[in-house]
Amino acid sequence: MTSIRATAPLLILLLTVGCTVKNNALTTPLDDRQTACWRFYRDADHIVFAHGVEDSGEMRVSAYPFLRSNRFLASFDATSMSTEAYAQWLELLRRTDQQARMLEFANLPAKAKLEITSRLPVNTTFRQRLRQCGRILLEATLTDSESKRQLARRTAVPDDYQSWQRIVGLYPLARWFAEIGIDDLHRKLKKPFHLPIEQIAASGRLTRYRPDSMTTLSQQQVGAMLAASYRNPLKIPLLAPDKLERLFAHFAPVWEIDTRNETDLVGAMTLDENGRPKVDGENPTVYVKHAYTRYHGENLLQLIYQIWMPAREKTDAFDLYGGELDSVIWRVTLNRQGLPIAYDSIHACGCYYLLFPGSGYRALSTEADTEPVLAPKTVMLDPYRQRPLLRLASRTHYLQQIAPYNASGYAEAYRLQAYDHLRSLPSAEGQRRSLFGPDGIVEKSRRSERFLLWPFGVASPGAMRQWGSHAIAFIGRRHFDDPYLLVKLIAPQTPE
């Protein structure tokens, strides 16, 4: 989540490092334990920012340093919650912060880690202190009369568009040219979806990647897992890690990529001897994470799969869109019964958004003054009998077709790896670092197209970026992690 949010940590640091603990939002005086915890967060932030390892995947909540927000959590209205729901919501915000802080701590140099741990109580680890202090300050927040109102405002996540760029770049004029270009692009992207997958031309050899575990679940099993997961005050499908692993394995797609050279190989993200990102094509890996969306009063589970390739190969020296590193994201949104209501996809730059309604759903027309959404087809696969095969083009890695996978022919096995691994990669010198910069962007992946497309307000168009910072439209404002995105884009099919 870049733009305004990229500067937020600096503002928070100024607030917290200054005089101390008086900058908290609690209206009741702090006791000694709470004061010590506030100082713990202040000192940790000071060191994290000083070393440039702050993680921008979620937004820090100003004046509540033990909380971090995202668009889904921000979509809840704290002022209208029951006591139980409010407590759960705060705990989810706290856990989100704790996870991000553990990754930031892992990415610090050894000397900086020692600077933090030397200030901790005796026989207390950083993780333990995070949990202790988070809960101490959470309890104080629960009993604070003003916090509900404050948090309803402070947890809101700003968008990833920079309005000043649209003003300076004459956006009303620029969007006219963009509309022409988007229409042409959509025609090009849609064309292969009219062909059977075996008739799509290939310029190299077709390489298939399948999950290393091809175990499957029944709809009854998935439905039972989901039903149990909703039994909480906020009615969010919260699943244990082992159950999520089973769902990721079951819904994992097979990737079929037109492979001309090594830039089309799917691999594991690593750091080279200079600490720069490098894709290891000898180790096929798909990175997974889960998220949530809201659909007509229901909180639904989303399963996200991401692949990385070494580059989008340039066609010539004047190719603005090619460059090092490329990535494609595939997302599955499940209803309470374990059936996909939609599949959608982007490249990790936020580009090339494609929507595929699930069986029984249809695409809606987009609102006026917003970018049209390309929905090439409805995916009619039975997810409990068929695994989707995703066909990708060579070089551009455009998604070209979705078809049922048949097990004929050789397929390389890929492993599933937690997405958070990308936020803390091991380096040759023994230190760890995030793939993403403090602004959420992968520096090595910046594209020349940013010099052409800056008037649309997206930070560094074409660059790969962190989850939570995917602006997916140049016309209007739209985000991949908008919890109401699918409400705007799909609807149940009406019986004829």
N, C-alpha and C positions, 0 to 999 in steps of 0.2 A: 504494500500500500504506500505509494510514493506521493509526490507532490507536496501538499500541505503537511501530510504526515511525516515526510522526510525531515522537516524542520521541527516537528513536535518534540523529539527527544532533547534537542538543544534548549527549548523553552522549559521543559520539565527540569532539566539539569540546573538551569538558572534559578528555578523556583526552589529546588531541593537542596542545592549545595550552599546557598546563601547563608542565611542566619540560622537555618536549622529546621526545627520541627514545627515552627509556628505556621508553616505554609500548608499544613494538612487541612482537609475540608471538614473535619469533625468539629462540631460545635461544643462538645463536652471536653473539659480539660483532660490531658493525657496523664496517666499514671506512669510510674517509673518503667514498668515493663514495656508499655506502649512507646514511650519516649526512646528507649533503647532500640526497639525494633525500627522506629522511624529512622534513627541514625544508621542502622544497619543497611536499610534500603538506600539512603542518601549516599553512604560511602561506597556501596557496590555500584551504584549508577555512576558516580564520579570516576571510578576506575574503568568501568566498561566503556564510557564515552571517551575517556582519555586515550584508550587503545583502539578506538574505532571498531569495536566488535558488536555494537548494538544490533539487535535483530528486529527487523521491521515487519515481520510476518503478521503480527497482531499489533494493535495500537495501545500504547501506554495510556492509562487513564490519569489525566492530570489531577494532582493532589491526592491520588489514591495509588501510591507506588507499588502496592501489592496486587493490583488488578491490571489485566489487559483485556481489550475488547476486540471483537471482530464483527462483521456485518450481521451475522446470524444472531449473536448474543445481543447486539445493539437493537435488534428488531423487537425485543420484548419491552413492554412498558412497565418499568419498575413501580410506578405509582399505583398501578391497579392490581399488583400481585398480592396473593395471600402471603402470610408470614412464612409458610413452608416453601412456597415457590420462590420468594425473595431470597431466602437463605440458600436454596439450591443454585439460584442464578449467581449470587455472589461467590459461591464456592466454585462454580465453573469459571468465572472470571479470574479467581485466585489461581486455580490449577493452570489456566492458560498462561498466566504470568510466570508461575513456577517453572513450567516446561521451557518457556523462552529464556528465563534466567539461567537454567541449568545449561542450556546450549551456549549462551553467552559466556558463562563461567568456563566451560570446556574449551572455548576458543581463546581464552586469555593466555598470555605467556606465563610460564611457571612463576616468575617473580611477582607478577600481578596477582596471581591466585594466592600466593603466600601473604601478600599484603592484605587480602580480604580475610583469609582464614586465621591470621594471627590476631585478629580483633574479635574472633568468635569466643563464646564461652568455652571453658575447658571441656574436652572430650565431645565436642559438637561439630558435626560436618556442615558444610555449606548447605546441602540438601535439607538436613534436619533443621537448621536455623531458618531456612526459607519456609518450611512447613510450620514451625513454631510461630514465627513472626506473622506469617500470613494469616494464621488462625486467630492470633491475638488481636490483630487489627481488624479482621473480619468481624469478630465478636463485638468490638467497639462500634463498628459501622452498623451492625444489626440493631443496636440500641440507640443509635443517633437519630434524632428526629428529622434532621434535614437531609440525610444521606440519600433517601429514595428520590427526592426531587433533584438533588445535585447529580446523582448518577444517571438519571434518565436523560440528562443533557450531556454529561461528560463522556458517556460511553458511545455516543454517536460517532460513527466513522466517516470522515470527510471523503469525498470522491477523489478519484485519481486523475482528474483533469485540472489543468492550470489555466484558469480563466484569462489571466493576463496575456498568455500566448494567443488565445483566440481573439482577443481585442487587438493586439499589435499585428497579428497575422491576417487581419481582415477575414475572419471566419465566415461571415455571410457570403462573401465572394468565393472563398476557398471551397466551401461545401458544395457549391454548384459544380465545380470541376470534379470534386470527390464523387458526387452522385453518378457522373458519367463513368468514372473509373470503376466504381463499385458494381455498376450494372454489367460492365464488360467482364469483371472478375467473376461475378456470380454465374454468368453464362458459361465461362470456362470451367469453373469448379463443378457445375451441375452436369456437364456433358457426359462424363464417364458413368454417372449413375443411371443413365438410360441404357447402358450396355450390360449384358451378362458379364460377370467377372472374368470369365475365360476369354472374352473378346477384347478386353482392354489391352492396348498395345504396350509392350515392355521394351525398354532400351537396354536392359541388362538381364541378369538371371533373377528369378523370383526366389527370395529367401524368406522362409517362414520361421516364426518364433512362437513357440507354444509354452504355456506355463509348465514348470518342472513337475508340478503336481496337477494331475488331471482328474482328481477326485471331485465328485459332484454331490450335491445335496438335493433332497426332494423339496417341493414347494411346502409340504407339510412341516418339514424340519425348519425351513427358513421362516415360515409363518409363526411357528412356535417360538423361535428365537426372538423375532421382532415383537411379538405380543408381550413377552416377558420384559423386553427392554423398555417398553413405554410406561412401566409402572413406577412413575416418579412424579412429583408435583408439577413439573413443567411439561410432562408428556413428550420428552425428547427420547428417541431410540438410542439409549446408552448401552452399548454392548461391551462385554469384557474382551480384552485383546485376543484371546484364543478364538472367540466366536467371530470377531472381525476377520481374523486370518482365514477362517473357513469360508466366509462370504467372499473375501477377495479372491481366493483360489477358485471358487465356483464360478464367479462372474468374470474372471479374467479372460480377455479376448486372445485370439491368435492374430499376430501381426504378419502380413505378407508384404514385403517391401521389394520394389523393383531396384535391384542393386547393381550399379555400374562400377563403383569403386568403394574405397574404405569410408567415404563420407556418408554412405547410406547404411552403414552398419550400426545396429543397436548395441549399446554397451553400458558399462558402469562408469559413473562419474568419479574421477580421481583428480589428484593434484600432481603435477609433474615436479621435477627436481627444483624448479624455480617457484613453486607454489601456485602455478597457473592451472586452471581447469583443463582436463584432458579426458576424453571418452575412451575407455578401454574396450575396443570392439571384440576382444577375445572373451569377454565376460558379459554376455547378454543379461541385462537387468531391467526390470520395470519397477518404478518407484510408486508406492501406493500411499494414499491417505484417505481419510473419510471426512465428510463434512455433512452439513444439514441444510435443508431448504424448507420453506413454508409454502404449503399448497392448500388453499381454501380451508384454513383452520387446522390443518395437520402439519406436524413436523416430520419431514421425511429424511431418510438416510440416503446419502450419496457416496458412492465408491469411485475413487479417482485413480486413474492409471496414467503414468507418465513415462515416456521413453526419451532417451537422449541419443543424438547422432553427432559425429565430430564436426559437421559443418553443413551449411547449405552452400553447395559449390557454386561459385560465380560463373556466369556464362562468358563474361569478358571483363575488362578493366572498368567498364562503365556500368556494370550491374550494381544497382543501389541496394538490392535486397539480399544478396548473398553475403556470407561471412562465416566466421568460426562459430561453432556450436549451433545445434538446432534441436528442437524438442516438440513433441506432440502430446497432447493431453486428451484422454478419453474418460468420459464421466457417465455413470449409470445412476439413475434416481429411482429408488424403490418405494412402492407404496406399502401400507401396513401388511398386505398379504404377501409381500415379497415379489411383486411383479413390477417390471420397469415401466414407468409412465413416460420416460423419455431417456434418450441418450443424447449427449452433445459433445462437441470437440472444439478445441482451439490449438493453435501452436502456442508455445510458452511466451511468445511476445504479446499474446492477447489477440493475435491476428487470425483471420480465416475461421471465424465462428461458424459452425455448422450444427443444425438442430435436427434430430431424428425422433419424432414422436413415437412412443411405444404403441403396441397393439391396443386399439380402442381409443386412441387420442388423435387429435388433428392439430396442425399448426394454425395459429391465429395471425391475422394481419397486424403489423406493428403500428404503433401510434404515429400520428402525423408528426413531421419534423424530427423523426428518428431514422436511423439507418435501417434499411430492410434486413430481415433475417433470412438466410438461405436455409430452407428445409427441403433437401433433395428427395427424401422418401420417408415413409413410415417403416419402421423396423418391425416385421411381423414374426420374428424368430420366437420359438418357445424356449425360454431361458433354462428350462429344466430338461430339455431334450437336445438342444442345439447350442453350440458355442459360437459367438460371432467371429468371423474372419474379417479383419480390417485391411484393405488393400491401400498401400501408400505408393505414390509416385517416386521415381528416382529424382534426386537433386532437390526439388521443391518440397518433397515429403507431403504433398497435398493428399488428403484422404479422398480416394476415388470410388470406393464401393464397399458395401457391407454385405456379406453373404454367409450362409451357414458353413461352418468348418467341417470338412470331411477329413478323416485321418489318413488318407492316402498320401504317399510321398513323405519325404524326410522333412522334419521340422527341428530346428535347434531349440533346446530347452532354455527358457529364461527363468531367473529367480526373482521372487518378489522381495523388495527391500523397502523399509519404512522411508517415507519422504523426508522425515526429519534428519536422516543421515546426510542429506544435502546441506543441511544447516550447520553441520559440524563434520568436515571431512579431515581425515588424517593427512598430514604432510610429511615429506621426506625427513625433515629435521625433528620430527617427533611432536610438533605442535599441531593444533587443529585450527581450521578456519572454515567459515561459511562459504558456500558457492556464491552467495548473494552479498552485495555490498550493503551498507547501512541504508541506502535508498531502495533496496529490494531488487536492484538490477545486477545482472551478471556482466561485469565490466568487459570481459573478453568478447562478448557477443554483440556489442554495439554495431549498428548498421549505418551505412551512408544515407539510407532513406530518411534518417532523422533530420537531415538538412532540408529535405523537401516537405516532410509531413508535420513539422513542428506547429504550424498554425492551428492544428486541430486540438492542441492542448494536452496531448499524451506525452509523458516524459520519455524521451529516447525511443521513438517508434521503431519497431523491429527487433529491439533487444530482448533477450530472454529475461524473465523476471520471476520473482517469488510469488508463491500462492498468496492471494489476498490483494494483489496489486495489478490484476488483469483488467484493464479497461478494454472493452471488446467492440467499441464502435467509434468511428471518427465523426459521425453525424449524430448529434444528441449525446447523451451520456448513458453508458450501460456497462455493468460489471459482471464478470463471470461468477463471482461469489455473492451477487445480490440475492438475498433470501426470497425475494418475490419475482425473480426472473422468469420462472416457469409459469407463474400465474399469468404473466403478461403474454406468454408465447404459445401455450398449448391449452387445449380444452378437451373434455371427453367428447367423443363422436356422438352425435345425436342419431337415434334410430330412424331409419328411413320409413 
